[in-house]
Amino acid sequence: MRRNKRSPRVPEHTAAREKPSACAVGCWRDKGFRVRGRVTALITLTGLLAAYAISGCGHYGCYLEHLTGHYDLFAPLDMESMAIWRESLGRVPASVFAVGWDDQFILAKQHPRAGYPAPAERNVTHWYIIRVTNDEVFGPLTESEFAAKRAELGVPDSLAFARVFKELE
């Protein structure tokens, strides 16, 4: 017990509840949160949502397309961050601009990128082959190495680059 000005003996937990908060608008404590804190949090959340909406990418990134098996074509930040992913592992790094696939193979063309926000080196093209059945990745390859590896692996000639992103080419 402790003494305060109102009564000679007031339990400490009662004295603590009687004190108003130091809120600028003269509000009282409400379960440990002040109104000003809630308003600040609401304004911050609104600002973050507005920035997210303006960024142009939705909740699942800028682009997402399922290819085959556990593989996806995914651009998390911008279209130049397009890469081929297997579950949560990047298999072909950004910036993938052309891809072809069937149940056994995925073919990809890629311009290397030194990381975000560096732009892709569009004067350099790497070629990749992914064998879906055992998750083998062959690449980066030159065009002639790609043609030789394609013949060696028995990738059908009918498998072409079905999805080409002209703005990344």
C-alpha positions in Angstrom: 0.0 0.0 0.0 1.1 3.5 -0.7 -0.3 6.9 0.2 -1.4 9.5 -2.3 -3.1 12.9 -1.9 -6.7 11.6 -2.2 -6.7 9.0 0.5 -4.2 8.0 3.1 -4.1 4.4 2.0 -4.7 3.3 -1.7 -3.5 0.0 -3.1 -0.8 0.5 -5.7 -2.8 -1.1 -8.5 -5.6 1.4 -7.9 -3.3 4.4 -7.9 -1.8 3.3 -11.2 -5.2 3.1 -12.9 -6.2 6.6 -11.8 -3.4 8.4 -13.7 -4.4 9.8 -17.1 -2.0 9.2 -20.1 0.1 11.9 -21.5 -1.8 11.9 -24.8 -1.7 15.1 -26.7 -5.5 15.0 -27.2 -6.2 14.4 -23.5 -7.3 10.8 -23.9 -7.2 8.2 -21.2 -5.4 4.8 -21.4 -7.4 2.1 -23.2 -5.9 -1.3 -22.6 -2.4 0.0 -22.9 -2.8 1.7 -26.2 -3.4 5.4 -26.7 -5.6 6.9 -29.4 -2.7 8.8 -30.8 -0.8 5.5 -31.3 -3.7 4.0 -33.1 -4.1 7.0 -35.4 -0.3 7.0 -36.2 -0.5 3.2 -36.9 -3.5 3.8 -39.2 -1.7 6.6 -41.1 1.4 4.5 -41.5 -0.5 1.4 -42.7 -2.4 3.6 -45.2 0.9 5.0 -46.5 2.4 1.5 -46.9 -0.7 0.2 -48.8 -0.6 3.2 -51.1 3.1 2.7 -51.9 2.4 -1.0 -52.5 -0.5 -0.2 -54.9 1.6 2.3 -56.8 4.6 -0.1 -57.2 2.7 -2.0 -59.8 3.3 -5.5 -58.4 0.5 -7.4 -56.7 0.8 -9.7 -53.7 2.3 -12.5 -55.8 4.8 -10.3 -57.6 4.7 -8.8 -61.1 4.3 -12.1 -62.9 3.7 -15.7 -62.0 3.1 -18.6 -64.4 3.1 -22.3 -63.6 5.3 -24.2 -66.1 5.4 -27.9 -65.3 5.8 -30.1 -62.2 7.1 -27.8 -59.4 8.4 -25.1 -61.7 7.2 -21.6 -62.0 8.2 -18.5 -64.0 8.2 -15.8 -61.4 9.1 -12.0 -61.4 8.9 -10.9 -57.7 10.1 -7.3 -58.0 9.8 -6.2 -61.6 9.7 -7.9 -65.0 13.5 -7.9 -65.3 13.6 -10.0 -62.1 11.9 -12.9 -64.1 13.4 -16.2 -63.1 12.6 -19.9 -63.1 11.8 -21.3 -59.6 11.3 -24.8 -58.3 9.3 -24.4 -55.1 11.4 -21.9 -53.2 14.7 -22.4 -55.1 15.8 -20.3 -58.0 16.9 -22.6 -60.8 17.5 -20.0 -63.6 18.4 -16.5 -62.4 17.0 -13.2 -63.7 16.5 -12.0 -66.3 14.7 -14.8 -68.2 13.1 -13.5 -71.4 12.1 -16.6 -73.3 11.0 -20.1 -72.1 9.6 -23.3 -73.6 8.6 -26.4 -71.7 7.0 -29.8 -71.7 6.7 -32.5 -69.1 10.4 -33.5 -69.4 12.3 -30.3 -70.2 12.3 -26.6 -69.7 14.3 -24.4 -72.1 15.2 -20.8 -71.2 17.0 -17.8 -72.6 18.3 -15.3 -70.1 20.2 -12.0 -69.9 22.4 -12.0 -66.9 21.7 -9.4 -64.2 24.0 -8.4 -61.4 21.2 -8.1 -58.9 18.4 -5.7 -58.1 18.2 -2.8 -59.1 21.0 -3.3 -61.8 19.5 -3.7 -65.3 20.0 -6.9 -67.3 22.9 -7.1 -69.7 20.9 -7.3 -72.9 24.0 -7.7 -75.1 24.7 -11.1 -73.4 22.4 -14.1 -73.8 22.7 -17.4 -71.7 20.8 -20.5 -72.6 19.6 -23.1 -70.1 18.1 -26.6 -70.2 16.3 -28.1 -67.1 15.6 -31.8 -67.0 12.4 -31.8 -65.0 12.5 -35.5 -64.0 15.6 -35.1 -61.8 16.0 -31.3 -61.5 19.2 -31.1 -63.5 20.1 -27.6 -64.7 22.5 -27.2 -67.6 23.7 -23.7 -68.1 24.6 -21.0 -68.5 25.4 -22.1 -72.1 26.3 -20.4 -75.3 24.0 -20.9 -78.3 26.3 -23.6 -79.8 26.7 -25.4 -76.4 22.9 -25.2 -76.0 22.4 -26.9 -79.4 24.9 -29.6 -78.6 23.5 -30.3 -75.1 19.9 -30.3 -76.5 20.9 -33.0 -79.0 22.8 -35.0 -76.3 19.8 -34.9 -73.9 17.3 -35.8 -76.6 15.2 -32.7 -76.2 12.5 -32.9 -79.0 12.9 -30.5 -81.9 9.2 -29.6 -81.5 9.9 -28.0 -78.1 10.2 -24.3 -78.9 10.3 -21.1 -76.9 6.5 -20.7 -76.4 6.7 -17.7 -74.1 8.8 -14.8 -75.2 8.7 -11.4 -73.4 9.6 -8.8 -76.1 10.1 -6.0 -73.6 12.9 -8.1 -72.0 14.4 -9.4 -75.2 
